[in-house]
């Protein structure tokens, strides 16, 4: 049984014409010999009747804060509504379909409300539906803990639902339909010359999303990488094959040929960063340990960490500044702030083992008078802290320097709307 998982985001299920376009994608998969499993997000954006944020506001406007358990019970309804409506759309189009909640689809979670982790997936119910000739339409973003407690997977969790089901069902491909044509070389909102990248490795996409690119739910890429599952991100209504996300090995879905690799493939950014410098009168390993433990206990994620015997430098999100300042004050530690910062990251699988990439970055930014405040790197990325007013110039400068706007050979694929693996 050849299986494909097709995930349709909230922007792809918001209106009847869009749902009909999604149904046509399902029909094409069926005609090509595939058994489709459909995963849906809640319909629309904040303010629209059945969007997740709208449901959340409904309760919060009455008596905030809503307890996490009650909030998960409320918010998971948006995906169920979308699944029932999508199944009705498929049935009207002559495609037999039925709806499942995340729990009915076999997703068991750890019971953490609002940001649950899927511990196991038993998709036998989906397999029964597929064997009966029915398209299973699954409500994304949710599962259930032991005892039946409903939990949600966090913002963007429907992507993770789709990838977990794809892995459990040994699907040939997971297609994620959204309102963009694929993953771009930079954020098109700040760089009009950004180009859709034909193919990326799982590692590159993981790095892009953790450095600020809002293209896919980070846990979804991690699961896909662990199970060597190919993904495609593409537009429901736009042209083009989208972006293929693969293992980086020679084997890719039927119909694709991976082109030669560039040194740098994309640029990500985050613009809500604060840098803290904490100085110690004398080296104090115990106080250093308590500093980082207390920051973690306060739910503060730190980044770009530089540790010296008498100085610790790191960055946090702006929204966490108040909590971080309280932690430092409680420990009797003084600190300096560098506000109004941004992070820009250069990412590419082809950077591994290639000398001189940092020298190129520093030279390019220096020529534009952009000060680098701090750096960090991995084998496929170099992240730089800069001042926020320099962000747009930095992104464009690096994008131009590494010629990311120049087209590359796309993975070969017919563009007739059929699933990308066909």
VOVO-563306 format. One record per residue (C-alpha): chain; y, z negated, x. Coordinates in nm, 4 decimals, decimal comma. Layout:
BEGIN
[pt "A"; [Y; Z; X]]
...
END
This chain:
BEGIN
[pt "A"; [0,0000; 0,0000; 0,0000]]
[pt "A"; [0,3268; 0,1169; 0,1571]]
[pt "A"; [0,6032; -0,1303; 0,0753]]
[pt "A"; [0,9792; -0,1066; 0,1130]]
[pt "A"; [1,2228; -0,3893; 0,0333]]
[pt "A"; [1,5591; -0,2785; -0,1029]]
[pt "A"; [1,8350; -0,5381; -0,1182]]
[pt "A"; [2,1440; -0,4748; -0,3287]]
[pt "A"; [2,4459; -0,6953; -0,2670]]
[pt "A"; [2,6927; -0,8274; -0,5205]]
[pt "A"; [2,9212; -0,5288; -0,4784]]
[pt "A"; [2,6238; -0,3005; -0,5493]]
[pt "A"; [2,5283; -0,4701; -0,8769]]
[pt "A"; [2,8761; -0,5414; -1,0177]]
[pt "A"; [2,9028; -0,2487; -1,2622]]
[pt "A"; [2,6711; -0,0358; -1,4721]]
[pt "A"; [2,7334; 0,2833; -1,2672]]
[pt "A"; [2,6535; 0,0978; -0,9445]]
[pt "A"; [2,3359; -0,0481; -1,0915]]
[pt "A"; [2,2358; 0,2992; -1,2036]]
[pt "A"; [2,2948; 0,4249; -0,8475]]
[pt "A"; [2,0713; 0,1424; -0,7231]]
[pt "A"; [1,8043; 0,2427; -0,9745]]
[pt "A"; [1,8178; 0,5971; -0,8341]]
[pt "A"; [1,7497; 0,4588; -0,4841]]
[pt "A"; [1,4456; 0,2816; -0,6250]]
[pt "A"; [1,3288; 0,6012; -0,7956]]
[pt "A"; [1,3557; 0,7974; -0,4696]]
[pt "A"; [1,1420; 0,5363; -0,2958]]
[pt "A"; [0,8774; 0,5616; -0,5689]]
[pt "A"; [0,8773; 0,9402; -0,5513]]
[pt "A"; [0,8193; 0,9142; -0,1771]]
[pt "A"; [0,5041; 0,7085; -0,2254]]
[pt "A"; [0,6494; 0,3626; -0,1664]]
[pt "A"; [0,6090; 0,0416; -0,3643]]
[pt "A"; [0,9637; -0,0975; -0,3849]]
[pt "A"; [1,0528; -0,4647; -0,3992]]
[pt "A"; [1,4144; -0,5164; -0,5063]]
[pt "A"; [1,6216; -0,8198; -0,4049]]
[pt "A"; [1,9620; -0,8768; -0,5648]]
[pt "A"; [2,2681; -1,0928; -0,5087]]
[pt "A"; [2,4869; -1,2301; -0,7877]]
[pt "A"; [2,7000; -0,9632; -0,9526]]
[pt "A"; [3,0565; -0,9127; -0,8317]]
[pt "A"; [3,3099; -1,1200; -0,6421]]
[pt "A"; [3,5010; -1,4413; -0,7140]]
[pt "A"; [3,6733; -1,4223; -1,0512]]
[pt "A"; [3,4162; -1,1910; -1,2059]]
[pt "A"; [3,2088; -1,3620; -1,4769]]
[pt "A"; [2,8714; -1,3998; -1,3035]]
[pt "A"; [2,9747; -1,4212; -0,9363]]
[pt "A"; [2,8551; -1,7240; -0,7402]]
[pt "A"; [3,2080; -1,8477; -0,6671]]
[pt "A"; [3,2989; -1,8151; -1,0353]]
[pt "A"; [3,0014; -2,0278; -1,1401]]
[pt "A"; [3,0840; -2,2831; -0,8728]]
[pt "A"; [3,4465; -2,3089; -0,9869]]
[pt "A"; [3,3330; -2,3574; -1,3465]]
[pt "A"; [3,1921; -2,7011; -1,2621]]
[pt "A"; [3,4372; -2,7942; -0,9880]]
[pt "A"; [3,7317; -2,7472; -1,2236]]
[pt "A"; [3,5838; -3,0111; -1,4551]]
[pt "A"; [3,4875; -3,2958; -1,2226]]
[pt "A"; [3,4822; -3,2377; -0,8456]]
[pt "A"; [3,3045; -3,2808; -0,6192]]
[pt "A"; [2,9881; -3,1516; -0,7817]]
[pt "A"; [2,6775; -3,3168; -0,6282]]
[pt "A"; [2,4869; -3,0728; -0,4009]]
[pt "A"; [2,1762; -3,0774; -0,6200]]
[pt "A"; [2,3735; -2,9892; -0,9328]]
[pt "A"; [2,5685; -2,7236; -0,7432]]
[pt "A"; [2,2490; -2,5483; -0,6290]]
[pt "A"; [2,1129; -2,5540; -0,9834]]
[pt "A"; [2,4309; -2,3872; -1,1029]]
[pt "A"; [2,4807; -2,1338; -0,8245]]
[pt "A"; [2,1254; -1,9986; -0,8205]]
[pt "A"; [2,1787; -1,8765; -1,1773]]
[pt "A"; [2,4012; -1,5893; -1,0594]]
[pt "A"; [2,1132; -1,4174; -0,8809]]
[pt "A"; [1,8781; -1,4697; -1,1761]]
[pt "A"; [2,1301; -1,3062; -1,4098]]
[pt "A"; [2,1653; -1,0144; -1,1676]]
[pt "A"; [1,7863; -0,9771; -1,1378]]
[pt "A"; [1,7350; -0,9642; -1,5156]]
[pt "A"; [2,0174; -0,7110; -1,5578]]
[pt "A"; [1,8847; -0,4981; -1,2693]]
[pt "A"; [1,5316; -0,5051; -1,4128]]
[pt "A"; [1,6712; -0,3985; -1,7506]]
[pt "A"; [1,8547; -0,1111; -1,5800]]
[pt "A"; [1,5329; 0,0032; -1,4114]]
[pt "A"; [1,3334; -0,0186; -1,7345]]
[pt "A"; [1,5961; 0,1856; -1,9199]]
[pt "A"; [1,5640; 0,4463; -1,6426]]
[pt "A"; [1,1904; 0,4649; -1,7083]]
[pt "A"; [1,0912; 0,2505; -1,4089]]
[pt "A"; [0,8680; -0,0417; -1,5030]]
[pt "A"; [1,0204; -0,3594; -1,3600]]
[pt "A"; [1,0023; -0,7369; -1,3980]]
[pt "A"; [1,2114; -1,0297; -1,2753]]
[pt "A"; [1,1174; -1,3187; -1,0458]]
[pt "A"; [1,3088; -1,6199; -0,9247]]
[pt "A"; [1,2909; -1,7021; -0,5546]]
[pt "A"; [1,0317; -1,9701; -0,6288]]
[pt "A"; [0,8190; -1,7320; -0,8386]]
[pt "A"; [0,8381; -1,4827; -0,5514]]
[pt "A"; [0,6777; -1,7457; -0,3274]]
[pt "A"; [0,9676; -1,8903; -0,1232]]
[pt "A"; [0,9215; -2,2592; -0,0355]]
[pt "A"; [1,2110; -2,4410; 0,1316]]
[pt "A"; [1,2784; -2,7644; 0,3165]]
[pt "A"; [1,4811; -2,9112; 0,0300]]
[pt "A"; [1,8231; -2,9023; 0,1961]]
[pt "A"; [2,0775; -2,8282; -0,0741]]
[pt "A"; [2,3285; -2,5549; -0,0020]]
[pt "A"; [2,1772; -2,4413; 0,3275]]
[pt "A"; [1,8010; -2,4563; 0,2817]]
[pt "A"; [1,5539; -2,3203; 0,5329]]
[pt "A"; [1,2509; -2,1249; 0,4095]]
[pt "A"; [0,9348; -2,2904; 0,5379]]
[pt "A"; [0,6750; -2,0593; 0,3842]]
[pt "A"; [0,6434; -1,7482; 0,1733]]
[pt "A"; [0,3403; -1,6642; -0,0418]]
[pt "A"; [0,4156; -1,3252; -0,2003]]
[pt "A"; [0,0918; -1,2933; -0,3973]]
[pt "A"; [0,2851; -1,2793; -0,7254]]
[pt "A"; [0,4805; -0,9823; -0,5947]]
[pt "A"; [0,1610; -0,8103; -0,4787]]
[pt "A"; [0,0147; -0,8482; -0,8277]]
[pt "A"; [0,3222; -0,6848; -0,9775]]
[pt "A"; [0,3062; -0,3975; -0,7293]]
[pt "A"; [-0,0647; -0,3414; -0,7950]]
[pt "A"; [0,0168; -0,3258; -1,1669]]
[pt "A"; [0,2683; -0,0494; -1,1012]]
[pt "A"; [0,5704; -0,2707; -1,1578]]
[pt "A"; [0,8809; -0,3022; -0,9394]]
[pt "A"; [0,9392; -0,6695; -0,8604]]
[pt "A"; [1,3090; -0,7581; -0,8904]]
[pt "A"; [1,3640; -1,0854; -0,7042]]
[pt "A"; [1,6627; -1,3181; -0,7306]]
[pt "A"; [1,7891; -1,3665; -0,3749]]
[pt "A"; [1,9589; -1,6659; -0,2113]]
[pt "A"; [1,7129; -1,9261; -0,3426]]
[pt "A"; [1,3777; -2,0977; -0,3253]]
[pt "A"; [1,2245; -2,4296; -0,4211]]
[pt "A"; [1,1258; -2,7388; -0,2267]]
[pt "A"; [0,8033; -2,9342; -0,2794]]
[pt "A"; [0,8296; -3,0912; -0,6214]]
[pt "A"; [1,0167; -2,7936; -0,7622]]
[pt "A"; [1,3708; -2,8783; -0,6552]]
[pt "A"; [1,5832; -2,5615; -0,6569]]
[pt "A"; [1,7704; -2,4963; -0,3323]]
[pt "A"; [1,9959; -2,2178; -0,2070]]
[pt "A"; [1,9995; -2,0540; 0,1364]]
[pt "A"; [2,3725; -2,0435; 0,2090]]
[pt "A"; [2,6315; -1,7688; 0,1859]]
[pt "A"; [2,4660; -1,4305; 0,2432]]
[pt "A"; [2,1212; -1,5796; 0,1847]]
[pt "A"; [1,9981; -1,2834; -0,0196]]
[pt "A"; [1,9751; -1,0875; 0,3070]]
[pt "A"; [1,7402; -1,3548; 0,4355]]
[pt "A"; [1,5361; -1,3440; 0,1147]]
[pt "A"; [1,4875; -0,9694; 0,1590]]
[pt "A"; [1,3830; -0,9958; 0,5229]]
[pt "A"; [1,1436; -1,2866; 0,4637]]
[pt "A"; [0,9774; -1,0961; 0,1805]]
[pt "A"; [0,9656; -0,7835; 0,3977]]
[pt "A"; [0,7925; -0,9796; 0,6718]]
[pt "A"; [0,5472; -1,1520; 0,4373]]
[pt "A"; [0,4598; -0,8243; 0,2639]]
[pt "A"; [0,4378; -0,6320; 0,5947]]
[pt "A"; [0,6909; -0,3838; 0,4605]]
[pt "A"; [0,7665; -0,0704; 0,6615]]
[pt "A"; [1,1405; -0,1262; 0,6251]]
[pt "A"; [1,4080; -0,3409; 0,4648]]
[pt "A"; [1,7120; -0,1529; 0,3379]]
[pt "A"; [2,0287; -0,3569; 0,2817]]
[pt "A"; [2,2747; -0,1761; 0,0566]]
[pt "A"; [2,6335; -0,2890; 0,0750]]
[pt "A"; [2,9925; -0,1639; 0,0373]]
[pt "A"; [3,0192; -0,0413; 0,3982]]
[pt "A"; [2,8499; 0,2601; 0,5584]]
[pt "A"; [2,6825; 0,0524; 0,8306]]
[pt "A"; [2,7753; -0,1686; 1,1259]]
[pt "A"; [3,0929; -0,0537; 1,2990]]
[pt "A"; [3,1915; -0,0640; 1,6664]]
[pt "A"; [3,4689; -0,3090; 1,5677]]
[pt "A"; [3,6168; -0,4541; 1,2509]]
[pt "A"; [3,7670; -0,1550; 1,0642]]
[pt "A"; [4,0255; -0,3882; 0,9116]]
[pt "A"; [4,1977; -0,4268; 1,2486]]
[pt "A"; [4,0896; -0,1020; 1,4161]]
[pt "A"; [4,1012; 0,2168; 1,2109]]
[pt "A"; [3,9191; 0,4094; 1,4847]]
[pt "A"; [3,6044; 0,1975; 1,4542]]
[pt "A"; [3,2905; 0,4102; 1,4247]]
[pt "A"; [2,9598; 0,3418; 1,2497]]
[pt "A"; [2,6894; 0,2654; 1,5077]]
[pt "A"; [2,3710; 0,4669; 1,4404]]
[pt "A"; [2,1318; 0,2119; 1,5893]]
[pt "A"; [2,1325; -0,1398; 1,7340]]
[pt "A"; [1,8717; -0,3852; 1,8544]]
[pt "A"; [1,8054; -0,7120; 1,6737]]
[pt "A"; [1,9511; -0,8961; 1,9737]]
[pt "A"; [2,2758; -0,7020; 1,9586]]
[pt "A"; [2,3184; -0,7639; 1,5873]]
[pt "A"; [2,2434; -1,1354; 1,6305]]
[pt "A"; [2,5135; -1,1523; 1,8959]]
[pt "A"; [2,7606; -0,9569; 1,6822]]
[pt "A"; [2,7213; -1,1855; 1,3811]]
[pt "A"; [2,7372; -1,5069; 1,5829]]
[pt "A"; [3,0535; -1,3824; 1,7536]]
[pt "A"; [3,2234; -1,3218; 1,4201]]
[pt "A"; [3,1069; -0,9905; 1,2682]]
[pt "A"; [3,0386; -1,0357; 0,8962]]
[pt "A"; [2,7708; -0,7717; 0,8485]]
[pt "A"; [2,4484; -0,9581; 0,7657]]
[pt "A"; [2,3268; -1,3162; 0,7196]]
[pt "A"; [2,2432; -1,4408; 1,0737]]
[pt "A"; [1,9027; -1,5959; 0,9831]]
[pt "A"; [1,7977; -1,2603; 0,8375]]
[pt "A"; [1,8289; -1,0902; 1,1761]]
[pt "A"; [1,6440; -1,3758; 1,3475]]
[pt "A"; [1,3498; -1,3421; 1,1065]]
[pt "A"; [1,3464; -0,9624; 1,1472]]
[pt "A"; [1,3466; -0,9976; 1,5265]]
[pt "A"; [1,0635; -1,2517; 1,5185]]
[pt "A"; [0,8456; -1,0221; 1,3059]]
[pt "A"; [0,9506; -0,6884; 1,4625]]
[pt "A"; [1,0792; -0,5724; 1,1249]]
[pt "A"; [1,3081; -0,2701; 1,1085]]
[pt "A"; [1,6246; -0,2948; 0,8978]]
[pt "A"; [1,8800; -0,0429; 0,7797]]
[pt "A"; [2,2296; -0,1363; 0,6618]]
[pt "A"; [2,3862; 0,1394; 0,4579]]
[pt "A"; [2,6202; 0,2156; 0,1689]]
[pt "A"; [2,4889; 0,2487; -0,1843]]
[pt "A"; [2,7260; 0,5318; -0,2719]]
[pt "A"; [2,8617; 0,6564; 0,0612]]
[pt "A"; [2,7225; 0,9237; 0,2853]]
[pt "A"; [2,5344; 0,8777; 0,6112]]
[pt "A"; [2,2103; 0,7131; 0,7179]]
[pt "A"; [2,3701; 0,3757; 0,7977]]
[pt "A"; [2,2753; 0,1599; 1,0947]]
[pt "A"; [1,9141; 0,1196; 1,2022]]
[pt "A"; [1,8330; -0,2256; 1,3472]]
[pt "A"; [1,5152; -0,2256; 1,5544]]
[pt "A"; [1,3321; -0,4061; 1,8313]]
[pt "A"; [1,4699; -0,1972; 2,1166]]
[pt "A"; [1,1222; -0,0652; 2,1956]]
[pt "A"; [1,0314; 0,3011; 2,1771]]
[pt "A"; [0,8645; 0,2685; 1,8378]]
[pt "A"; [1,1043; 0,3129; 1,5447]]
[pt "A"; [1,0486; 0,4115; 1,1811]]
[pt "A"; [0,9132; 0,7567; 1,1131]]
[pt "A"; [1,1973; 1,0076; 1,1137]]
[pt "A"; [1,4125; 0,8321; 1,3738]]
[pt "A"; [1,4696; 0,9179; 1,7393]]
[pt "A"; [1,6684; 0,6558; 1,9297]]
[pt "A"; [1,9475; 0,8154; 2,1386]]
[pt "A"; [2,0332; 0,7105; 2,4960]]
[pt "A"; [2,1841; 0,3617; 2,5174]]
[pt "A"; [2,5463; 0,2819; 2,6019]]
[pt "A"; [2,6433; -0,0102; 2,8217]]
[pt "A"; [2,8630; -0,1538; 2,5435]]
[pt "A"; [2,7855; -0,0872; 2,1781]]
[pt "A"; [3,0268; -0,3049; 1,9794]]
[pt "A"; [3,3076; -0,5577; 1,9717]]
[pt "A"; [3,3221; -0,8670; 1,7499]]
[pt "A"; [3,5961; -1,1208; 1,7012]]
[pt "A"; [3,6934; -1,4497; 1,5380]]
[pt "A"; [4,0556; -1,5427; 1,4828]]
[pt "A"; [4,0466; -1,9068; 1,3708]]
[pt "A"; [3,9860; -2,0808; 1,7035]]
[pt "A"; [4,1292; -2,3909; 1,8733]]
[pt "A"; [4,0625; -2,4825; 2,2378]]
[pt "A"; [4,0326; -2,8509; 2,3355]]
[pt "A"; [4,0501; -2,9848; 2,6888]]
[pt "A"; [3,9200; -3,3408; 2,7286]]
[pt "A"; [3,9865; -3,5213; 3,0574]]
[pt "A"; [3,7958; -3,8226; 3,1908]]
[pt "A"; [3,9537; -4,0672; 3,4377]]
[pt "A"; [3,6183; -4,0844; 3,6181]]
[pt "A"; [3,2845; -3,9124; 3,5655]]
[pt "A"; [3,1100; -4,0963; 3,2793]]
[pt "A"; [2,7763; -3,9434; 3,1710]]
[pt "A"; [2,7308; -4,1945; 2,8879]]
[pt "A"; [3,0731; -4,1215; 2,7366]]
[pt "A"; [3,0159; -3,7487; 2,7817]]
[pt "A"; [2,6887; -3,7755; 2,5889]]
[pt "A"; [2,8533; -3,9759; 2,3093]]
[pt "A"; [3,1328; -3,7193; 2,2871]]
[pt "A"; [2,8979; -3,4316; 2,2141]]
[pt "A"; [2,6680; -3,6427; 1,9934]]
[pt "A"; [2,9588; -3,7651; 1,7803]]
[pt "A"; [3,0986; -3,4146; 1,7426]]
[pt "A"; [2,7561; -3,2991; 1,6204]]
[pt "A"; [2,7293; -3,5960; 1,3814]]
[pt "A"; [3,0652; -3,4944; 1,2350]]
[pt "A"; [2,9244; -3,1489; 1,1629]]
[pt "A"; [3,1410; -2,9776; 1,4243]]
[pt "A"; [3,0012; -2,6714; 1,5997]]
[pt "A"; [3,1447; -2,6160; 1,9469]]
[pt "A"; [3,1600; -2,2928; 2,1442]]
[pt "A"; [3,2742; -2,1544; 2,4836]]
[pt "A"; [3,1739; -2,4783; 2,6533]]
[pt "A"; [3,2821; -2,5471; 3,0115]]
[pt "A"; [3,1640; -2,8820; 3,1511]]
[pt "A"; [3,3021; -3,0360; 3,4709]]
[pt "A"; [3,2550; -3,3943; 3,5978]]
[pt "A"; [3,6024; -3,5033; 3,4814]]
[pt "A"; [3,6877; -3,2336; 3,2298]]
[pt "A"; [3,5222; -3,0784; 2,9235]]
[pt "A"; [3,6671; -2,7627; 2,7681]]
[pt "A"; [3,5382; -2,6160; 2,4451]]
[pt "A"; [3,6485; -2,4372; 2,1303]]
[pt "A"; [3,6080; -2,5201; 1,7613]]
[pt "A"; [3,7045; -2,3643; 1,4305]]
[pt "A"; [4,0549; -2,4536; 1,3143]]
[pt "A"; [3,9236; -2,6163; 0,9993]]
[pt "A"; [3,7338; -2,8735; 1,2107]]
[pt "A"; [4,0358; -2,9838; 1,4139]]
[pt "A"; [4,1097; -3,2940; 1,2085]]
[pt "A"; [3,7522; -3,4216; 1,2351]]
[pt "A"; [3,7351; -3,3435; 1,6068]]
[pt "A"; [4,0634; -3,5254; 1,6738]]
[pt "A"; [3,9272; -3,8317; 1,4922]]
[pt "A"; [3,6074; -3,8295; 1,7009]]
[pt "A"; [3,8062; -3,8112; 2,0247]]
[pt "A"; [4,0489; -4,0827; 1,9158]]
[pt "A"; [3,7647; -4,3143; 1,8149]]
[pt "A"; [3,6148; -4,2700; 2,1634]]
[pt "A"; [3,9499; -4,3442; 2,3281]]
[pt "A"; [3,9695; -3,9967; 2,4798]]
[pt "A"; [4,2910; -3,8032; 2,5273]]
[pt "A"; [4,2923; -3,4278; 2,4860]]
[pt "A"; [4,5078; -3,1183; 2,5078]]
[pt "A"; [4,5172; -2,8482; 2,2431]]
[pt "A"; [4,5602; -2,4742; 2,2683]]
[pt "A"; [4,6139; -2,3615; 1,9107]]
[pt "A"; [4,6471; -2,0147; 1,7635]]
[pt "A"; [4,3575; -1,8684; 1,9639]]
[pt "A"; [4,1064; -1,5935; 1,8979]]
[pt "A"; [3,7770; -1,4908; 2,0492]]
[pt "A"; [3,6818; -1,1332; 2,1288]]
[pt "A"; [3,3301; -1,0452; 2,2421]]
[pt "A"; [3,1974; -0,7307; 2,4091]]
[pt "A"; [2,8319; -0,6752; 2,3218]]
[pt "A"; [2,5679; -0,4324; 2,4412]]
[pt "A"; [2,1966; -0,4312; 2,5186]]
[pt "A"; [2,2765; -0,1881; 2,7998]]
[pt "A"; [2,4824; -0,4513; 2,9861]]
[pt "A"; [2,1699; -0,6275; 3,1122]]
[pt "A"; [2,1569; -0,6089; 3,4906]]
[pt "A"; [2,4634; -0,3821; 3,5135]]
[pt "A"; [2,7223; -0,5200; 3,7591]]
[pt "A"; [3,0956; -0,4786; 3,7154]]
[pt "A"; [3,1302; -0,5059; 3,3360]]
[pt "A"; [3,3384; -0,8245; 3,3589]]
[pt "A"; [3,5605; -0,6632; 3,6228]]
[pt "A"; [3,6273; -0,3732; 3,3852]]
[pt "A"; [3,7136; -0,6100; 3,1003]]
[pt "A"; [3,9495; -0,8213; 3,3094]]
[pt "A"; [4,1240; -0,5144; 3,4507]]
[pt "A"; [4,1688; -0,3558; 3,1071]]
[pt "A"; [4,3161; -0,6715; 2,9529]]
[pt "A"; [4,5340; -0,7501; 3,2545]]
[pt "A"; [4,6895; -0,4053; 3,2325]]
[pt "A"; [4,7999; -0,4925; 2,8778]]
[pt "A"; [4,9359; -0,8327; 2,9815]]
[pt "A"; [4,6699; -1,0230; 2,7850]]
[pt "A"; [4,5878; -1,3677; 2,9241]]
[pt "A"; [4,2205; -1,4724; 2,9266]]
[pt "A"; [4,2005; -1,8477; 2,8559]]
[pt "A"; [3,8244; -1,8951; 2,8856]]
[pt "A"; [3,5028; -1,6936; 2,9012]]
[pt "A"; [3,1326; -1,7216; 2,8306]]
[pt "A"; [2,8512; -1,4729; 2,8666]]
[pt "A"; [2,4872; -1,3977; 2,7992]]
[pt "A"; [2,2738; -1,1111; 2,9215]]
[pt "A"; [2,4067; -0,8847; 2,6429]]
[pt "A"; [2,7555; -1,0210; 2,5721]]
[pt "A"; [3,0818; -1,1359; 2,7284]]
[pt "A"; [3,3084; -1,3501; 2,5100]]
[pt "A"; [3,6731; -1,4150; 2,5920]]
[pt "A"; [3,9213; -1,6612; 2,4492]]
[pt "A"; [4,2706; -1,5160; 2,4109]]
[pt "A"; [4,5859; -1,5945; 2,2150]]
[pt "A"; [4,5702; -1,4807; 1,8539]]
[pt "A"; [4,8765; -1,2517; 1,8660]]
[pt "A"; [4,6935; -1,0489; 2,1342]]
[pt "A"; [4,3784; -0,9960; 1,9255]]
[pt "A"; [4,4428; -0,6519; 1,7763]]
[pt "A"; [4,5632; -0,5166; 2,1113]]
[pt "A"; [4,2623; -0,6655; 2,2923]]
[pt "A"; [4,0133; -0,5136; 2,0472]]
[pt "A"; [4,1732; -0,1700; 2,0698]]
[pt "A"; [4,2028; -0,1881; 2,4496]]
[pt "A"; [3,8360; -0,2744; 2,4995]]
[pt "A"; [3,7251; -0,0298; 2,2305]]
[pt "A"; [3,9138; 0,2488; 2,4072]]
[pt "A"; [3,8083; 0,1423; 2,7572]]
[pt "A"; [3,4381; 0,1645; 2,6734]]
[pt "A"; [3,4930; 0,4850; 2,4679]]
[pt "A"; [3,3340; 0,3328; 2,1590]]
[pt "A"; [3,5215; 0,5713; 1,9315]]
[pt "A"; [3,3414; 0,8709; 2,0779]]
[pt "A"; [3,0476; 0,9846; 1,8650]]
[pt "A"; [2,6939; 0,9470; 1,9844]]
[pt "A"; [2,3802; 1,1162; 1,8713]]
[pt "A"; [2,2616; 0,9497; 1,5535]]
[pt "A"; [1,8955; 0,8709; 1,4937]]
[pt "A"; [1,7497; 1,1862; 1,3436]]
[pt "A"; [1,7029; 1,1429; 0,9713]]
[pt "A"; [1,7373; 1,3631; 0,6706]]
[pt "A"; [2,0273; 1,2466; 0,4565]]
[pt "A"; [1,8983; 1,3118; 0,1069]]
[pt "A"; [1,9215; 0,9513; -0,0090]]
[pt "A"; [1,5554; 0,8764; 0,0471]]
[pt "A"; [1,4503; 0,5525; 0,2183]]
[pt "A"; [1,5360; 0,5572; 0,5857]]
[pt "A"; [1,1754; 0,5274; 0,6984]]
[pt "A"; [1,0591; 0,8414; 0,5226]]
END
